Amino acid sequence: MKCEIIKDLLPSYIDGLTSSESNLEIEEHLKNCHQCREIFEQMQTEIKVENTLYNKEKIKPFKKLNRRIFQAVIITLIGCAMVVGSYVYLFGLGWKVNSADMNIGYTYKNGKILFEFELTNGRVLNSWSNVDKSNRIIKFTECFSSSLDDRGKHPNQFTYGIHCTDNNGNIREFANNDCVILHFKDKTETFYLKEIAEELGIQ
């Protein structure tokens, strides 16, 4: 084939559009024709560079889009977590109770000293208690809402009982350090059970 025909066929050959017979002719010609081979190599280089630039430009907006979507998802998740956390804190767990908002009383009933706590500011009372050796520790928090109790009201009362009898039903003697510790926002109060038992006439 003449060089002019080969040059005309090269773009189609590079794109894979020529027949197998034409491919054989073109390849045979390129082996023997230095000038056509240089043109072929130059065409291949130009096409590769064009494809690379085209692909990079085409991909750039998608990279930006993916980054923006990822950022939007992260911001949305953080926002949701903050809203849920605030809701749980304000309406579920709450914050520490001020001692001035709590009425505290104690009585002796059915072999127990009963501590009765009532929150007076209209909010819901939550409490946690644990026993550490002879100390009984109670922590209080308050929140805006909760399920209704048996009075049909949001719970603002809490009763904590301490057994005063042993397994045989005998009144036991409280130790000097046996106490109930109440944690409030503004202070910690300690009630010594020996003193309370004496005041109630149990010991």
Backbone bond lengths (Angstrom), bond angles and torsions (degrees), N, CA, C in turn:
res aa  C-N    CA-C-N  psi(-1)  N-CA   C-N-CA  omega(-1)  CA-C   N-CA-C  phi
1 M - - - 1.452 - - 1.525 109.14 -
2 K 1.344 114.35 150.79 1.455 120.17 177.99 1.533 108.98 -75.92
3 C 1.347 114.51 156.54 1.465 120.78 -178.94 1.517 111.45 -60.26
4 E 1.375 116.99 -37.19 1.461 120.04 -178.19 1.538 110.62 -62.53
5 I 1.326 116.25 -39.41 1.474 120.40 179.71 1.522 110.03 -68.37
6 I 1.345 116.19 -42.20 1.469 120.69 179.25 1.527 110.37 -61.18
7 K 1.357 115.49 -44.41 1.467 119.33 179.95 1.524 111.22 -61.03
8 D 1.346 115.38 -38.17 1.463 119.24 178.42 1.528 112.05 -67.12
9 L 1.356 115.70 -33.47 1.468 120.34 -176.68 1.542 113.56 -83.94
10 L 1.340 117.06 -18.63 1.473 120.20 -173.94 1.539 113.70 -56.67
11 P 1.350 119.27 -46.81 1.470 117.26 179.63 1.527 112.85 -58.36
12 S 1.355 115.70 -40.04 1.471 119.13 178.79 1.519 110.87 -68.78
13 Y 1.331 115.70 -36.18 1.469 120.52 179.16 1.536 110.71 -64.23
14 I 1.354 115.24 -43.81 1.463 120.17 179.75 1.522 110.74 -63.17
15 D 1.340 116.92 -37.08 1.473 120.96 179.85 1.521 112.77 -80.97
16 G 1.348 116.98 -2.02 1.463 120.54 178.55 1.516 113.47 75.00
17 L 1.360 117.44 30.95 1.468 121.02 -176.25 1.528 113.13 -102.95
18 T 1.315 115.87 -6.54 1.478 118.13 -178.42 1.512 110.94 -88.17
19 S 1.354 115.72 158.98 1.471 121.29 -178.79 1.520 110.18 -74.47
20 S 1.309 115.87 166.38 1.473 120.10 -179.35 1.526 111.32 -64.53
21 E 1.360 116.81 -35.22 1.470 120.15 178.17 1.514 110.78 -66.55
22 S 1.353 115.64 -41.83 1.470 119.53 178.10 1.518 110.13 -65.63
23 N 1.335 116.26 -38.46 1.464 119.82 178.50 1.517 111.89 -58.17
24 L 1.347 116.18 -43.28 1.464 120.32 179.35 1.521 111.48 -62.09
25 E 1.333 115.68 -42.29 1.475 120.72 179.72 1.526 110.36 -64.93
26 I 1.338 115.70 -44.94 1.469 119.85 -177.94 1.530 110.09 -64.20
27 E 1.334 116.96 -45.70 1.464 120.98 -178.25 1.528 111.42 -64.25
28 E 1.316 115.69 -38.55 1.470 119.95 177.98 1.523 110.57 -64.61
29 H 1.344 115.56 -41.21 1.467 120.60 179.75 1.532 110.74 -65.85
30 L 1.356 116.80 -41.26 1.461 120.16 -178.80 1.525 112.52 -65.17
31 K 1.342 116.89 -28.76 1.467 120.58 177.40 1.516 111.45 -64.92
32 N 1.317 114.84 -34.93 1.468 119.64 -171.71 1.533 113.62 -102.75
33 C 1.377 117.66 -15.41 1.473 120.12 -175.17 1.531 108.86 -113.30
34 H 1.327 114.49 108.69 1.455 121.40 -177.32 1.538 110.99 -64.74
35 Q 1.341 116.67 -42.22 1.458 121.95 -177.03 1.544 111.45 -63.37
36 C 1.325 117.65 -46.55 1.466 121.76 179.34 1.523 111.39 -66.80
37 R 1.353 115.86 -35.23 1.466 119.15 179.49 1.526 110.80 -65.51
38 E 1.376 117.13 -39.07 1.469 120.91 177.11 1.530 110.93 -63.29
39 I 1.342 115.53 -42.40 1.475 119.64 178.76 1.532 109.89 -63.31
40 F 1.339 116.97 -42.17 1.460 122.06 179.21 1.532 111.31 -60.51
41 E 1.361 116.55 -46.54 1.465 120.98 -179.63 1.530 111.82 -64.59
42 Q 1.344 115.17 -38.63 1.468 119.95 177.89 1.527 110.77 -64.39
43 M 1.342 115.96 -42.06 1.471 120.38 178.06 1.528 111.13 -61.77
44 Q 1.302 116.58 -43.05 1.469 120.63 179.75 1.538 111.89 -62.28
45 T 1.347 115.94 -43.32 1.468 120.91 179.28 1.517 110.84 -62.22
46 E 1.332 116.72 -45.26 1.464 120.78 -179.31 1.529 111.68 -62.15
47 I 1.320 115.68 -41.61 1.473 120.10 -179.15 1.526 110.58 -65.75
48 K 1.350 116.91 -40.57 1.477 120.09 179.76 1.522 111.37 -64.42
49 V 1.362 115.41 -43.67 1.458 119.56 179.65 1.519 110.40 -63.99
50 E 1.324 117.64 -44.41 1.466 122.14 179.46 1.525 110.96 -60.29
51 N 1.340 116.37 -43.96 1.466 120.67 -179.74 1.529 111.24 -63.75
52 T 1.363 115.75 -40.84 1.457 119.90 -179.35 1.517 110.74 -64.30
53 L 1.353 116.36 -47.23 1.459 120.26 179.09 1.515 111.07 -62.85
54 Y 1.308 115.70 -42.90 1.459 120.05 -178.89 1.527 110.79 -61.84
55 N 1.347 115.07 -44.17 1.461 119.04 -178.52 1.526 111.45 -66.48
56 K 1.342 116.95 -39.94 1.458 119.64 179.32 1.514 111.16 -62.82
57 E 1.326 115.80 -45.62 1.462 119.73 179.93 1.523 110.99 -64.77
58 K 1.335 114.38 -35.47 1.461 118.72 -179.17 1.528 111.42 -70.46
59 I 1.344 116.37 -34.83 1.462 121.20 -175.74 1.535 111.74 -79.93
60 K 1.348 117.84 -30.92 1.465 121.13 -175.52 1.525 113.84 -50.59
61 P 1.328 119.04 -50.74 1.467 118.33 -179.38 1.516 113.04 -60.73
62 F 1.346 116.95 -34.70 1.464 119.96 179.69 1.524 110.99 -69.08
63 K 1.337 116.52 -36.36 1.462 119.24 176.00 1.517 110.51 -62.86
64 K 1.346 115.75 -44.73 1.464 119.83 178.20 1.518 110.62 -62.24
65 L 1.342 115.18 -42.10 1.464 120.21 -179.16 1.525 110.53 -63.27
66 N 1.340 116.75 -45.40 1.472 120.82 179.19 1.523 111.13 -61.64
67 R 1.343 116.79 -39.98 1.460 120.50 178.94 1.526 110.29 -64.47
68 R 1.331 116.29 -43.48 1.469 120.12 179.69 1.531 111.25 -64.85
69 I 1.329 116.62 -41.40 1.473 120.05 178.68 1.522 109.92 -62.82
70 F 1.339 116.75 -43.70 1.466 121.17 179.95 1.529 110.44 -61.61
71 Q 1.347 116.52 -44.69 1.466 120.21 179.41 1.523 110.76 -63.55
72 A 1.334 116.27 -41.80 1.469 120.27 -179.92 1.524 110.91 -63.24
73 V 1.335 116.77 -40.65 1.471 120.92 179.27 1.526 110.17 -64.27
74 I 1.344 117.14 -44.44 1.467 121.25 -179.92 1.529 110.68 -62.54
75 I 1.343 116.21 -45.76 1.472 120.46 -179.96 1.526 110.21 -62.25
76 T 1.338 116.57 -41.72 1.464 120.77 179.32 1.532 110.97 -62.90
77 L 1.335 116.57 -44.50 1.473 120.61 179.69 1.526 111.51 -63.29
78 I 1.349 116.78 -41.80 1.465 120.17 178.76 1.521 109.99 -64.15
79 G 1.354 116.21 -43.08 1.461 120.58 178.28 1.518 112.30 -60.03
80 C 1.344 115.68 -45.61 1.473 120.06 178.91 1.524 111.14 -62.10
81 A 1.337 116.02 -42.83 1.473 119.78 -179.81 1.522 110.58 -62.53
82 M 1.340 117.31 -39.71 1.461 120.59 179.37 1.524 111.55 -66.68
83 V 1.342 116.30 -41.30 1.470 119.84 179.69 1.523 110.34 -64.64
84 V 1.344 115.90 -47.18 1.473 120.02 -179.88 1.525 110.51 -63.69
85 G 1.338 116.20 -42.75 1.463 119.83 179.17 1.519 112.01 -61.98
86 S 1.345 116.49 -42.83 1.469 120.02 178.54 1.521 110.81 -64.01
87 Y 1.333 116.27 -41.74 1.467 120.28 -179.19 1.533 110.36 -63.18
88 V 1.338 115.74 -46.60 1.473 119.83 -179.81 1.523 110.06 -62.53
89 Y 1.339 116.23 -41.38 1.466 119.57 -177.98 1.522 111.29 -67.25
90 L 1.353 116.74 -48.21 1.466 119.98 -175.51 1.520 113.17 -74.21
91 F 1.348 116.07 -38.62 1.462 118.95 -173.46 1.528 113.62 -106.49
92 G 1.321 117.72 -9.11 1.462 120.08 -178.13 1.510 113.12 -117.04
93 L 1.341 116.50 -60.51 1.466 120.16 -176.04 1.518 111.91 -90.22
94 G 1.331 116.39 -49.45 1.455 120.64 176.55 1.508 114.52 84.14
95 W 1.327 115.48 -161.10 1.456 122.82 -176.78 1.528 108.72 -130.39
96 K 1.327 116.29 169.95 1.466 120.35 -174.13 1.530 111.74 -64.56
97 V 1.314 114.61 148.53 1.463 122.13 -177.97 1.532 109.83 -87.15
98 N 1.337 116.36 138.64 1.464 121.20 170.76 1.531 109.15 -77.08
99 S 1.311 116.22 141.02 1.476 119.91 -178.26 1.531 111.56 -62.78
100 A 1.355 117.61 -30.00 1.465 120.86 -179.13 1.528 111.99 -66.84
101 D 1.342 117.34 -20.57 1.473 121.41 -178.96 1.530 112.46 -92.02
102 M 1.324 117.77 8.19 1.457 120.52 -175.79 1.531 111.00 -122.37
103 N 1.336 116.08 127.35 1.464 121.28 169.51 1.525 108.20 -93.12
104 I 1.327 116.81 131.70 1.466 121.53 -178.04 1.524 109.21 -123.36
105 G 1.325 115.83 129.55 1.460 120.89 175.38 1.517 109.49 -138.90
106 Y 1.344 116.53 162.04 1.474 118.88 176.09 1.520 108.85 -145.36
107 T 1.338 114.85 145.60 1.465 122.53 -179.10 1.527 108.38 -141.50
108 Y 1.335 115.08 167.58 1.467 120.71 175.39 1.523 108.30 -111.36
109 K 1.343 116.99 124.82 1.459 120.59 -177.61 1.535 109.66 -153.30
110 N 1.354 116.11 132.30 1.473 122.41 176.35 1.533 112.89 50.76
111 G 1.345 115.81 43.94 1.466 119.81 176.26 1.515 114.31 76.08
112 K 1.339 117.72 15.21 1.462 121.08 -179.60 1.521 110.53 -131.47
113 I 1.343 114.83 147.18 1.459 119.99 164.80 1.527 105.88 -88.70
114 L 1.315 117.17 121.81 1.461 122.26 -178.20 1.527 109.27 -105.59
115 F 1.324 115.71 117.79 1.459 121.00 171.50 1.530 107.48 -88.71
116 E 1.324 117.15 128.12 1.463 121.45 -178.79 1.524 108.87 -116.50
117 F 1.335 116.00 121.04 1.459 122.03 -177.79 1.528 108.52 -114.40
118 E 1.332 115.93 134.92 1.465 120.30 177.75 1.525 109.24 -134.40
119 L 1.352 116.01 123.60 1.462 122.22 177.44 1.524 108.21 -84.20
120 T 1.329 117.57 125.88 1.469 121.16 -169.79 1.532 114.46 -102.72
121 N 1.333 118.29 -0.03 1.469 119.42 -175.72 1.526 113.53 -94.66
122 G 1.360 116.84 10.11 1.460 120.62 176.67 1.508 115.41 84.57
123 R 1.313 118.60 1.30 1.460 121.12 179.17 1.525 110.61 -96.97
124 V 1.323 114.56 171.99 1.466 120.83 -177.63 1.525 109.51 -83.57
125 L 1.324 116.40 138.44 1.459 121.89 -178.97 1.527 110.37 -100.08
126 N 1.326 115.82 126.30 1.466 122.26 171.77 1.522 107.98 -114.45
127 S 1.321 116.78 150.39 1.465 118.91 179.90 1.527 110.47 -147.20
128 W 1.326 114.73 150.00 1.466 122.22 174.76 1.519 107.52 -132.03
129 S 1.310 117.92 139.34 1.465 120.09 179.69 1.518 110.16 -136.11
130 N 1.316 115.62 148.93 1.456 120.91 172.64 1.521 109.26 -151.01
131 V 1.314 116.54 155.19 1.464 121.90 -178.78 1.521 108.11 -107.35
132 D 1.334 115.88 124.78 1.460 121.84 177.87 1.530 107.48 -119.00
133 K 1.346 116.23 97.30 1.476 122.90 -173.61 1.533 108.55 58.04
134 S 1.339 117.96 -115.52 1.459 118.88 -177.60 1.531 112.11 -90.89
135 N 1.317 117.45 -9.09 1.456 121.12 -177.34 1.525 111.69 -92.45
136 R 1.319 115.25 136.31 1.466 121.49 174.82 1.518 106.95 -110.73
137 I 1.334 116.15 117.22 1.463 121.15 -173.37 1.528 109.04 -105.98
138 I 1.334 116.61 128.61 1.465 121.34 178.86 1.530 108.12 -123.86
139 K 1.334 115.83 130.07 1.468 121.95 177.00 1.524 108.35 -116.75
140 F 1.326 115.67 140.60 1.462 120.97 -177.98 1.528 110.48 -119.03
141 T 1.344 115.65 144.45 1.468 121.10 166.47 1.522 107.65 -135.47
142 E 1.329 115.38 162.41 1.458 120.59 178.05 1.516 109.17 -129.27
143 C 1.344 116.36 151.31 1.459 120.87 178.51 1.525 108.88 -145.98
144 F 1.329 117.01 -179.33 1.456 121.21 -173.49 1.522 114.15 -84.58
145 S 1.316 117.92 -34.15 1.474 117.46 -175.66 1.519 111.67 -150.20
146 S 1.331 114.34 159.49 1.467 122.25 178.49 1.523 107.00 -165.82
147 S 1.335 116.96 175.95 1.466 119.40 177.06 1.533 109.48 -69.37
148 L 1.317 115.95 151.74 1.461 120.98 -177.63 1.525 110.95 -71.12
149 D 1.325 116.61 148.17 1.459 120.52 176.63 1.533 110.23 -91.97
150 D 1.342 117.28 -168.90 1.473 120.21 -175.65 1.530 113.49 -69.58
151 R 1.321 118.15 -9.20 1.464 120.73 175.04 1.528 111.49 -89.31
152 G 1.336 116.20 -3.51 1.456 119.76 -175.33 1.516 112.14 77.99
153 K 1.323 116.65 20.26 1.459 121.66 -179.92 1.524 109.31 -125.45
154 H 1.332 114.74 162.61 1.456 118.02 172.11 1.520 108.06 -69.05
155 P 1.329 118.54 134.46 1.468 120.48 -173.34 1.531 112.62 -64.38
156 N 1.324 116.17 122.09 1.464 121.17 174.98 1.525 110.81 -125.46
157 Q 1.359 115.43 10.99 1.464 120.37 -179.48 1.530 109.70 -125.58
158 F 1.328 114.43 150.92 1.462 120.54 179.67 1.524 108.01 -148.72
159 T 1.328 117.02 133.60 1.463 121.83 178.98 1.523 109.35 -117.73
160 Y 1.324 115.91 133.65 1.459 121.91 -179.79 1.524 108.55 -123.67
161 G 1.338 117.72 120.20 1.462 121.78 -175.92 1.510 113.41 -105.60
162 I 1.340 115.51 142.73 1.469 121.94 177.70 1.534 108.18 -126.66
163 H 1.333 116.97 122.64 1.466 121.83 -179.71 1.525 110.88 -66.42
164 C 1.342 114.90 134.71 1.468 120.47 179.47 1.522 112.02 -109.76
165 T 1.318 117.59 1.53 1.480 120.04 -178.00 1.518 109.84 -120.76
166 D 1.319 115.33 154.68 1.457 120.18 175.88 1.526 109.51 -88.22
167 N 1.320 117.55 -171.41 1.470 122.03 -177.69 1.532 112.88 -63.76
168 N 1.329 117.40 -23.60 1.470 121.66 -179.96 1.528 112.71 -90.81
169 G 1.351 116.99 0.34 1.460 120.58 -179.54 1.513 114.33 85.93
170 N 1.338 116.87 8.01 1.467 120.73 179.52 1.532 110.16 -86.32
171 I 1.335 116.05 143.07 1.463 120.81 176.96 1.526 108.84 -65.47
172 R 1.322 116.40 126.22 1.465 119.16 -179.41 1.522 110.49 -93.51
173 E 1.301 114.61 156.20 1.462 121.81 -178.87 1.535 108.42 -90.48
174 F 1.321 116.69 124.38 1.471 120.14 176.65 1.519 109.77 -79.10
175 A 1.329 116.10 143.05 1.463 121.02 176.23 1.531 109.42 -75.88
176 N 1.334 115.59 163.45 1.468 120.19 -178.24 1.530 112.70 -63.40
177 N 1.338 115.93 -30.58 1.470 119.00 -177.36 1.532 112.83 -97.79
178 D 1.337 117.99 6.63 1.466 121.78 179.96 1.529 108.02 -77.06
179 C 1.337 117.18 116.80 1.463 118.76 -170.88 1.530 112.83 -149.93
180 V 1.329 115.00 168.31 1.463 123.51 172.03 1.527 106.60 -114.73
181 I 1.338 116.10 125.39 1.470 121.43 -178.84 1.526 108.45 -109.60
182 L 1.330 116.15 124.79 1.462 122.10 -178.91 1.525 109.15 -108.44
183 H 1.341 116.13 126.01 1.462 121.33 179.20 1.527 109.57 -100.85
184 F 1.331 116.49 116.75 1.457 122.73 174.52 1.526 109.37 -112.11
185 K 1.316 114.89 174.65 1.469 119.81 178.91 1.524 110.84 -66.30
186 D 1.320 116.82 -41.41 1.459 121.06 -172.62 1.535 113.89 -96.61
187 K 1.336 117.86 -17.86 1.465 118.82 -179.12 1.526 110.97 -165.94
188 T 1.329 115.09 173.23 1.461 123.02 174.72 1.522 108.10 -119.04
189 E 1.335 116.01 130.27 1.464 120.48 179.19 1.525 109.51 -112.57
190 T 1.352 115.73 142.31 1.462 121.40 178.90 1.529 109.26 -120.89
191 F 1.350 115.55 127.76 1.467 121.99 176.93 1.532 107.74 -113.13
192 Y 1.342 116.75 117.23 1.462 120.95 -179.76 1.526 108.94 -85.09
193 L 1.331 116.65 123.29 1.454 121.82 -172.69 1.526 112.62 -67.37
194 K 1.314 117.24 -30.82 1.474 119.98 178.37 1.527 109.92 -62.67
195 E 1.340 116.66 -43.85 1.468 121.46 179.81 1.532 110.79 -65.75
196 I 1.354 116.71 -41.49 1.465 120.58 -179.68 1.532 110.27 -66.10
197 A 1.342 116.24 -41.88 1.476 119.94 179.35 1.526 110.67 -62.34
198 E 1.331 117.46 -39.84 1.474 120.80 177.26 1.524 110.99 -65.87
199 E 1.346 116.30 -40.78 1.472 121.19 -179.98 1.521 110.59 -64.66
200 L 1.343 117.79 -37.94 1.457 121.76 179.91 1.525 112.76 -82.84
201 G 1.351 117.30 -3.89 1.458 121.64 178.45 1.515 114.07 77.69
202 I 1.324 116.58 23.23 1.473 120.43 -179.94 1.534 109.10 -83.97
203 Q 1.312 117.36 -38.04 1.477 121.83 -178.52 1.529 109.99 -117.59
